[in-house]
């Protein structure tokens, strides 16, 4: 049975509102994404602006626009914003408990942006999870591990955990421990370490490198080196010094003890 003209006319306002709502949703969604991306690009291109705050603001603006779009769609169907607020205010305890974690993440996200214990691009450890900060938004912090695995940390957990920021300062101290044989000359070994460190141009002269005998183990005399370099070159310098000092020990006749298997003749 085909609908009559009167029935089509009766349904036409609903169909028109649904069409308008669909258009508002599509346009609003696209506008939110466009404005958010534009803000993020502007912030990333400006050296004077904090990229972490800009990224957070861009994400927040996107959500604000989407909420405005949602309210506009509801208005098309005769649902006023005040009515929506009243409905949300009268939500059941179960809904409130379900939203509790989300709201705590939002509050924690605001605190993270206000105090900024870490920024985009910094290498951090949050509650035992290490990685480079890729994103900080209203709900979570995104990390990328050294092997490029994505880690999502809810802001509530990030704010309530111990945060170790390895990139907060411009310089870091390298500490290396070398064990030498008891029969070797400790002063000679320390001089080899000092000369090797001085020859490395990426090592800072202030504070000057620190080299001391720090421990007498059962099978070795431990010599500790402490020296400083930039955060960006920390790992490269550490690995380069380890290799260079090992090669210098070999040339100087300094022995690094290692376990031996001795065969006993019967």
HUQUIFEN-V514154 format. One record per pair of residues at least 6 apart in sequence whose ideal C-beta (glycine too) atoms are under 6 Angstrom apart, sorted by the first residue. I is the first residue (numbers start at 1). J is the second residue. D is the distance in whole Angstrom. If there is no record, write none. Layout:
BEGIN
i->I j->J d->D
i->I j->J d->D
END
This chain:
BEGIN
i->17 j->76 d->5
i->20 j->76 d->5
i->21 j->73 d->5
i->21 j->76 d->5
i->24 j->72 d->5
i->24 j->73 d->6
i->28 j->69 d->3
i->32 j->62 d->5
i->32 j->65 d->4
i->32 j->66 d->5
i->36 j->58 d->5
i->36 j->61 d->6
i->36 j->62 d->4
i->39 j->58 d->4
i->40 j->58 d->4
i->43 j->49 d->5
i->43 j->51 d->6
i->43 j->54 d->3
i->44 j->51 d->6
i->51 j->120 d->5
i->52 j->119 d->4
i->52 j->120 d->5
i->52 j->136 d->6
i->56 j->113 d->5
i->56 j->136 d->6
i->59 j->137 d->4
i->60 j->138 d->6
i->71 j->81 d->5
i->104 j->156 d->4
i->105 j->139 d->5
i->105 j->154 d->5
i->105 j->155 d->4
i->105 j->156 d->5
i->106 j->138 d->5
i->108 j->155 d->4
i->108 j->156 d->5
i->108 j->159 d->4
i->109 j->138 d->5
i->109 j->155 d->4
i->111 j->159 d->5
i->112 j->159 d->6
i->117 j->163 d->5
i->118 j->124 d->5
i->118 j->133 d->5
i->118 j->165 d->5
i->120 j->133 d->5
i->122 j->133 d->5
i->122 j->165 d->6
i->122 j->167 d->4
i->123 j->132 d->5
i->123 j->166 d->5
i->123 j->167 d->5
i->124 j->165 d->5
i->125 j->164 d->4
i->126 j->153 d->5
i->126 j->158 d->5
i->126 j->161 d->6
i->126 j->163 d->6
i->127 j->161 d->4
i->129 j->151 d->6
i->131 j->143 d->3
i->131 j->144 d->5
i->131 j->145 d->5
i->131 j->151 d->5
i->132 j->144 d->5
i->134 j->142 d->5
i->134 j->144 d->5
i->135 j->142 d->4
i->140 j->152 d->5
i->140 j->154 d->5
i->140 j->155 d->6
i->141 j->153 d->5
i->141 j->158 d->5
i->142 j->152 d->6
i->143 j->151 d->4
i->167 j->231 d->6
i->171 j->228 d->5
i->171 j->230 d->6
i->172 j->231 d->5
i->172 j->234 d->5
i->173 j->226 d->6
i->173 j->228 d->5
i->174 j->227 d->5
i->174 j->238 d->5
i->175 j->226 d->5
i->176 j->225 d->5
i->177 j->222 d->5
i->177 j->224 d->5
i->178 j->223 d->5
i->179 j->220 d->3
i->179 j->222 d->5
i->179 j->257 d->6
i->180 j->189 d->5
i->180 j->221 d->5
i->180 j->254 d->6
i->181 j->255 d->4
i->181 j->257 d->5
i->184 j->254 d->5
i->184 j->255 d->6
i->186 j->213 d->6
i->186 j->221 d->6
i->189 j->223 d->6
i->189 j->254 d->5
i->190 j->211 d->5
i->190 j->223 d->6
i->192 j->248 d->5
i->192 j->252 d->5
i->193 j->211 d->5
i->193 j->225 d->5
i->193 j->245 d->6
i->194 j->211 d->6
i->196 j->244 d->5
i->196 j->245 d->5
i->196 j->248 d->5
i->197 j->203 d->6
i->197 j->209 d->5
i->197 j->227 d->6
i->202 j->229 d->5
i->202 j->233 d->5
i->202 j->237 d->5
i->203 j->227 d->5
i->203 j->229 d->6
i->204 j->228 d->4
i->209 j->227 d->4
i->210 j->226 d->4
i->211 j->225 d->5
i->212 j->224 d->6
i->213 j->223 d->6
i->214 j->222 d->5
i->214 j->224 d->4
i->215 j->222 d->4
i->219 j->257 d->5
i->220 j->257 d->5
i->229 j->237 d->5
END
